[in-house]
């Protein structure tokens, strides 16, 4: 972390990795897996990430509908 390149990469990580982590754990309160086993936990994580990626589209769609209603 003492190299400038390492610090730059860490700043990039905070933008791309920390926000989804905060949103899933903090706002959605999904703090632990509800299944056992690596394969099942990976599937559950995939569903969480799909929901995270889908949620902005739903927000935009909802705003669009209320504006044109």
N, CA, C and O atoms as a printed pandas DataFrame, in Angstrom:
     atom_number atom_name residue_name chain_id  residue_number  x_coord  y_coord  z_coord
0              1         N          UNK        A               1    0.815   -1.206    0.000
1              2        CA          UNK        A               1    0.000    0.000    0.000
2              3         C          UNK        A               1    0.853    1.262    0.000
3              4         O          UNK        A               1    0.308    2.366   -0.024
4              5         N          UNK        A               2    2.150    1.129    0.026
5              6        CA          UNK        A               2    2.987    2.326    0.052
6              7         C          UNK        A               2    3.321    2.815   -1.348
7              8         O          UNK        A               2    3.786    3.942   -1.516
8              9         N          UNK        A               3    3.092    1.984   -2.347
9             10        CA          UNK        A               3    3.342    2.389   -3.722
10            11         C          UNK        A               3    2.164    3.225   -4.223
11            12         O          UNK        A               3    1.018    2.913   -3.898
12            13         N          UNK        A               4    2.415    4.275   -5.002
13            14        CA          UNK        A               4    1.309    5.088   -5.542
14            15         C          UNK        A               4    0.333    4.260   -6.394
15            16         O          UNK        A               4   -0.873    4.507   -6.376
16            17         N          UNK        A               5    0.853    3.292   -7.127
17            18        CA          UNK        A               5   -0.015    2.454   -7.953
18            19         C          UNK        A               5   -0.972    1.637   -7.086
19            20         O          UNK        A               5   -2.144    1.485   -7.431
20            21         N          UNK        A               6   -0.484    1.117   -5.974
21            22        CA          UNK        A               6   -1.328    0.350   -5.055
22            23         C          UNK        A               6   -2.412    1.225   -4.452
23            24         O          UNK        A               6   -3.553    0.789   -4.307
24            25         N          UNK        A               7   -2.071    2.441   -4.104
25            26        CA          UNK        A               7   -3.059    3.363   -3.536
26            27         C          UNK        A               7   -4.125    3.710   -4.563
27            28         O          UNK        A               7   -5.304    3.814   -4.227
28            29         N          UNK        A               8   -3.719    3.887   -5.799
29            30        CA          UNK        A               8   -4.684    4.195   -6.860
30            31         C          UNK        A               8   -5.648    3.033   -7.061
31            32         O          UNK        A               8   -6.853    3.239   -7.204
32            33         N          UNK        A               9   -5.117    1.812   -7.070
33            34        CA          UNK        A               9   -5.973    0.639   -7.238
34            35         C          UNK        A               9   -6.936    0.474   -6.066
35            36         O          UNK        A               9   -8.082    0.069   -6.262
36            37         N          UNK        A              10   -6.486    0.784   -4.856
37            38        CA          UNK        A              10   -7.351    0.677   -3.688
38            39         C          UNK        A              10   -8.489    1.680   -3.767
39            40         O          UNK        A              10   -9.613    1.364   -3.377
40            41         N          UNK        A              11   -8.224    2.882   -4.264
41            42        CA          UNK        A              11   -9.283    3.877   -4.435
42            43         C          UNK        A              11  -10.297    3.408   -5.474
43            44         O          UNK        A              11  -11.499    3.609   -5.298
44            45         N          UNK        A              12   -9.830    2.790   -6.545
45            46        CA          UNK        A              12  -10.744    2.251   -7.546
46            47         C          UNK        A              12  -11.613    1.144   -6.959
47            48         O          UNK        A              12  -12.801    1.052   -7.271
48            49         N          UNK        A              13  -11.029    0.311   -6.116
49            50        CA          UNK        A              13  -11.768   -0.770   -5.470
50            51         C          UNK        A              13  -12.881   -0.210   -4.594
51            52         O          UNK        A              13  -13.982   -0.759   -4.559
52            53         N          UNK        A              14  -12.602    0.867   -3.897
53            54        CA          UNK        A              14  -13.624    1.413   -3.011
54            55         C          UNK        A              14  -14.845    1.883   -3.793
55            56         O          UNK        A              14  -15.970    1.779   -3.304
56            57         N          UNK        A              15  -14.639    2.390   -4.981
57            58        CA          UNK        A              15  -15.776    2.831   -5.793
58            59         C          UNK        A              15  -16.590    1.671   -6.330
59            60         O          UNK        A              15  -17.817    1.745   -6.391
60            61         N          UNK        A              16  -15.915    0.597   -6.720
61            62        CA          UNK        A              16  -16.635   -0.482   -7.389
62            63         C          UNK        A              16  -17.079   -1.602   -6.457
63            64         O          UNK        A              16  -18.053   -2.290   -6.763
64            65         N          UNK        A              17  -16.404   -1.808   -5.340
65            66        CA          UNK        A              17  -16.723   -2.955   -4.488
66            67         C          UNK        A              17  -17.425   -2.572   -3.198
67            68         O          UNK        A              17  -18.272   -3.328   -2.722
68            69         N          UNK        A              18  -17.106   -1.444   -2.625
69            70        CA          UNK        A              18  -17.653   -1.119   -1.311
70            71         C          UNK        A              18  -19.114   -0.705   -1.370
71            72         O          UNK        A              18  -19.865   -1.032   -0.451
72            73         N          UNK        A              19  -19.546   -0.011   -2.395
73            74        CA          UNK        A              19  -20.947    0.409   -2.452
74            75         C          UNK        A              19  -21.906   -0.775   -2.559
75            76         O          UNK        A              19  -22.881   -0.821   -1.809
76            77         N          UNK        A              20  -21.673   -1.736   -3.459
77            78        CA          UNK        A              20  -22.582   -2.891   -3.483
78            79         C          UNK        A              20  -22.571   -3.655   -2.158
79            80         O          UNK        A              20  -23.612   -4.120   -1.693
80            81         N          UNK        A              21  -21.400   -3.778   -1.563
81            82        CA          UNK        A              21  -21.297   -4.475   -0.279
82            83         C          UNK        A              21  -22.129   -3.757    0.780
83            84         O          UNK        A              21  -22.855   -4.403    1.535
84            85         N          UNK        A              22  -22.032   -2.431    0.845
85            86        CA          UNK        A              22  -22.807   -1.658    1.813
86            87         C          UNK        A              22  -24.295   -1.778    1.548
87            88         O          UNK        A              22  -25.089   -1.927    2.477
88            89         N          UNK        A              23  -24.669   -1.712    0.290
89            90        CA          UNK        A              23  -26.097   -1.764   -0.049
90            91         C          UNK        A              23  -26.707   -3.107    0.306
91            92         O          UNK        A              23  -27.798   -3.165    0.873
92            93         N          UNK        A              24  -26.016   -4.180   -0.022
93            94        CA          UNK        A              24  -26.539   -5.520    0.241
94            95         C          UNK        A              24  -26.565   -5.807    1.736
95            96         O          UNK        A              24  -27.558   -6.319    2.253
96            97         N          UNK        A              25  -25.487   -5.483    2.431
97            98        CA          UNK        A              25  -25.421   -5.778    3.861
98            99         C          UNK        A              25  -26.189   -4.772    4.702
99           100         O          UNK        A              25  -26.875   -5.156    5.649
100          101         N          UNK        A              26  -26.086   -3.504    4.375
101          102        CA          UNK        A              26  -26.679   -2.469    5.210
102          103         C          UNK        A              26  -28.138   -2.204    4.912
103          104         O          UNK        A              26  -28.989   -2.326    5.792
104          105         N          UNK        A              27  -28.429   -1.844    3.681
105          106        CA          UNK        A              27  -29.792   -1.455    3.337
106          107         C          UNK        A              27  -30.736   -2.649    3.231
107          108         O          UNK        A              27  -31.884   -2.583    3.671
108          109         N          UNK        A              28  -30.246   -3.735    2.648
109          110        CA          UNK        A              28  -31.097   -4.910    2.462
110          111         C          UNK        A              28  -31.016   -5.877    3.636
111          112         O          UNK        A              28  -31.793   -6.829    3.704
112          113         N          UNK        A              29  -30.094   -5.647    4.554
113          114        CA          UNK        A              29  -29.896   -6.450    5.768
114          115         C          UNK        A              29  -29.643   -7.935    5.469
115          116         O          UNK        A              29  -30.095   -8.815    6.203
116          117         N          UNK        A              30  -28.920   -8.190    4.387
117          118        CA          UNK        A              30  -28.528   -9.559    4.060
118          119         C          UNK        A              30  -27.100   -9.764    4.544
119          120         O          UNK        A              30  -26.146   -9.582    3.787
120          121         N          UNK        A              31  -26.963  -10.142    5.799
121          122        CA          UNK        A              31  -25.646  -10.194    6.415
122          123         C          UNK        A              31  -25.056  -11.591    6.470
123          124         O          UNK        A              31  -23.887  -11.752    6.820
124          125         N          UNK        A              32  -25.830  -12.587    6.136
125          126        CA          UNK        A              32  -25.303  -13.946    6.163
126          127         C          UNK        A              32  -26.046  -14.772    5.120
127          128         O          UNK        A              32  -27.130  -14.402    4.667
128          129         N          UNK        A              33  -25.446  -15.885    4.753
129          130        CA          UNK        A              33  -26.091  -16.776    3.799
130          131         C          UNK        A              33  -27.116  -17.631    4.523
131          132         O          UNK        A              33  -26.943  -17.960    5.696
132          133         N          UNK        A              34  -28.155  -17.981    3.841
133          134        CA          UNK        A              34  -29.221  -18.777    4.423
134          135         C          UNK        A              34  -29.154  -20.231    3.987
135          136         O          UNK        A              34  -30.068  -21.007    4.264
136          137         N          UNK        A              35  -28.089  -20.600    3.314
137          138        CA          UNK        A              35  -27.898  -21.974    2.846
138          139         C          UNK        A              35  -26.530  -22.458    3.302
139          140         O          UNK        A              35  -25.700  -21.671    3.757
140          141         N          UNK        A              36  -26.307  -23.747    3.177
141          142        CA          UNK        A              36  -25.010  -24.324    3.537
142          143         C          UNK        A              36  -24.343  -24.878    2.288
143          144         O          UNK        A              36  -25.005  -25.354    1.365
144          145         N          UNK        A              37  -23.026  -24.806    2.281
145          146        CA          UNK        A              37  -22.263  -25.335    1.157
146          147         C          UNK        A              37  -21.824  -24.230    0.219
147          148         O          UNK        A              37  -22.528  -23.242    0.011
148          149         N          UNK        A              38  -20.656  -24.420   -0.335
149          150        CA          UNK        A              38  -20.065  -23.407   -1.203
150          151         C          UNK        A              38  -20.886  -23.194   -2.479
151          152         O          UNK        A              38  -21.087  -22.056   -2.901
152          153         N          UNK        A              39  -21.350  -24.260   -3.081
153          154        CA          UNK        A              39  -22.109  -24.132   -4.336
154          155         C          UNK        A              39  -23.426  -23.391   -4.104
155          156         O          UNK        A              39  -23.804  -22.527   -4.896
156          157         N          UNK        A              40  -24.114  -23.726   -3.030
157          158        CA          UNK        A              40  -25.390  -23.055   -2.740
158          159         C          UNK        A              40  -25.170  -21.600   -2.349
159          160         O          UNK        A              40  -25.943  -20.725   -2.740
160          161         N          UNK        A              41  -24.114  -21.338   -1.576
161          162        CA          UNK        A              41  -23.810  -19.960   -1.185
162          163         C          UNK        A              41  -23.437  -19.129   -2.417
163          164         O          UNK        A              41  -23.795  -17.954   -2.498
164          165         N          UNK        A              42  -22.731  -19.720   -3.363
165          166        CA          UNK        A              42  -22.387  -19.009   -4.593
166          167         C          UNK        A              42  -23.644  -18.659   -5.386
167          168         O          UNK        A              42  -23.734  -17.577   -5.965
168          169         N          UNK        A              43  -24.604  -19.567   -5.412
169          170        CA          UNK        A              43  -25.866  -19.279   -6.110
170          171         C          UNK        A              43  -26.631  -18.171   -5.410
171          172         O          UNK        A              43  -27.211  -17.303   -6.061
172          173         N          UNK        A              44  -26.632  -18.200   -4.091
173          174        CA          UNK        A              44  -27.320  -17.147   -3.343
174          175         C          UNK        A              44  -26.639  -15.797   -3.578
175          176         O          UNK        A              44  -27.319  -14.783   -3.737
176          177         N          UNK        A              45  -25.327  -15.776   -3.600
177          178        CA          UNK        A              45  -24.592  -14.540   -3.870
178          179         C          UNK        A              45  -24.899  -14.029   -5.276
179          180         O          UNK        A              45  -25.031  -12.823   -5.488
180          181         N          UNK        A              46  -25.010  -14.935   -6.219
181          182        CA          UNK        A              46  -25.355  -14.538   -7.582
182          183         C          UNK        A              46  -26.734  -13.884   -7.627
183          184         O          UNK        A              46  -26.917  -12.881   -8.317
184          185         N          UNK        A              47  -27.694  -14.431   -6.910
185          186        CA          UNK        A              47  -29.033  -13.833   -6.860
186          187         C          UNK        A              47  -28.991  -12.437   -6.236
187          188         O          UNK        A              47  -29.683  -11.527   -6.692
188          189         N          UNK        A              48  -28.173  -12.273   -5.186
189          190        CA          UNK        A              48  -28.040  -10.952   -4.563
190          191         C          UNK        A              48  -27.456   -9.953   -5.550
191          192         O          UNK        A              48  -27.928   -8.820   -5.647
192          193         N          UNK        A              49  -26.426  -10.372   -6.283
193          194        CA          UNK        A              49  -25.796   -9.466   -7.246
194          195         C          UNK        A              49  -26.724   -9.145   -8.415
195          196         O          UNK        A              49  -26.736   -8.017   -8.908
196          197         N          UNK        A              50  -27.494  -10.122   -8.853
197          198        CA          UNK        A              50  -28.467   -9.850   -9.913
198          199         C          UNK        A              50  -29.520   -8.849   -9.433
199          200         O          UNK        A              50  -29.902   -7.944  -10.175
200          201         N          UNK        A              51  -29.983   -9.010   -8.201
201          202        CA          UNK        A              51  -30.950   -8.064   -7.645
202          203         C          UNK        A              51  -30.338   -6.677   -7.518
203          204         O          UNK        A              51  -30.995   -5.674   -7.796
204          205         N          UNK        A              52  -29.080   -6.621   -7.098
205          206        CA          UNK        A              52  -28.399   -5.330   -6.987
206          207         C          UNK        A              52  -28.288   -4.652   -8.351
207          208         O          UNK        A              52  -28.523   -3.448   -8.463
208          209         N          UNK        A              53  -27.938   -5.402   -9.374
209          210        CA          UNK        A              53  -27.786   -4.828  -10.715
210          211         C          UNK        A              53  -29.130   -4.477  -11.340
211          212         O          UNK        A              53  -29.198   -3.594  -12.194
212          213         N          UNK        A              54  -30.185   -5.145  -10.936
213          214        CA          UNK        A              54  -31.511   -4.910  -11.487
214          215         C          UNK        A              54  -32.213   -3.743  -10.793
215          216         O          UNK        A              54  -33.083   -3.111  -11.390
216          217         N          UNK        A              55  -31.851   -3.450   -9.551
217          218        CA          UNK        A              55  -32.568   -2.441   -8.765
218          219         C          UNK        A              55  -32.510   -1.028   -9.361
219          220         O          UNK        A              55  -33.526   -0.337   -9.298
220          221         N          UNK        A              56  -31.403   -0.551   -9.931
221          222        CA          UNK        A              56  -31.442    0.793  -10.527
222          223         C          UNK        A              56  -32.422    0.885  -11.697
223          224         O          UNK        A              56  -33.073    1.913  -11.885
224          225         N          UNK        A              57  -32.526   -0.164  -12.465
225          226        CA          UNK        A              57  -33.473   -0.156  -13.578
226          227         C          UNK        A              57  -34.901   -0.038  -13.062
227          228         O          UNK        A              57  -35.716    0.683  -13.638
228          229         N          UNK        A              58  -35.203   -0.740  -11.982
229          230        CA          UNK        A              58  -36.553   -0.659  -11.401
230          231         C          UNK        A              58  -36.827    0.749  -10.867
231          232         O          UNK        A              58  -37.940    1.257  -11.001
232          233         N          UNK        A              59  -35.820    1.377  -10.265
233          234        CA          UNK        A              59  -35.978    2.734   -9.750
234          235         C          UNK        A              59  -36.272    3.709  -10.889
235          236         O          UNK        A              59  -37.151    4.563  -10.770
236          237         N          UNK        A              60  -35.538    3.579  -11.986
237          238        CA          UNK        A              60  -35.750    4.457  -13.141
238          239         C          UNK        A              60  -37.137    4.216  -13.737
239          240         O          UNK        A              60  -37.845    5.164  -14.077
240          241         N          UNK        A              61  -37.515    2.965  -13.859
241          242        CA          UNK        A              61  -38.834    2.637  -14.411
242          243         C          UNK        A              61  -39.953    3.205  -13.546
243          244         O          UNK        A              61  -40.933    3.733  -14.072
244          245         N          UNK        A              62  -39.822    3.105  -12.241
245          246        CA          UNK        A              62  -40.846    3.622  -11.333
246          247         C          UNK        A              62  -40.952    5.139  -11.455
247          248         O          UNK        A              62  -42.057    5.683  -11.454
248          249         N          UNK        A              63  -39.814    5.828  -11.560
249          250        CA          UNK        A              63  -39.846    7.287  -11.725
250          251         C          UNK        A              63  -40.472    7.673  -13.061
251          252         O          UNK        A              63  -41.216    8.650  -13.150
252          253         N          UNK        A              64  -40.168    6.906  -14.086
253          254        CA          UNK        A              64  -40.716    7.181  -15.416
254          255         C          UNK        A              64  -42.235    7.026  -15.410
255          256         O          UNK        A              64  -42.949    7.840  -15.995
256          257         N          UNK        A              65  -42.722    5.984  -14.750
257          258        CA          UNK        A              65  -44.178    5.762  -14.695
258          259         C          UNK        A              65  -44.908    6.863  -13.931
259          260         O          UNK        A              65  -45.965    7.319  -14.366
260          261         N          UNK        A              66  -44.357    7.294  -12.802
261          262        CA          UNK        A              66  -45.034    8.335  -12.014
262          263         C          UNK        A              66  -44.983    9.683  -12.728
263          264         O          UNK        A              66  -45.887   10.501  -12.562
264          265         N          UNK        A              67  -43.947    9.923  -13.515
265          266        CA          UNK        A              67  -43.850   11.192  -14.240
266          267         C          UNK        A              67  -44.844   11.274  -15.382
267          268         O          UNK        A              67  -45.310   12.360  -15.730
268          269         N          UNK        A              68  -45.174   10.119  -15.972
269          270        CA          UNK        A              68  -46.081   10.103  -17.121
270          271         C          UNK        A              68  -47.477    9.599  -16.783
271          272         O          UNK        A              68  -48.259    9.305  -17.687
272          273         N          UNK        A              69  -47.796    9.497  -15.525
273          274        CA          UNK        A              69  -49.115    8.977  -15.131
274          275         C          UNK        A              69  -50.161   10.061  -15.130
275          276         O          UNK        A              69  -51.323    9.797  -14.822
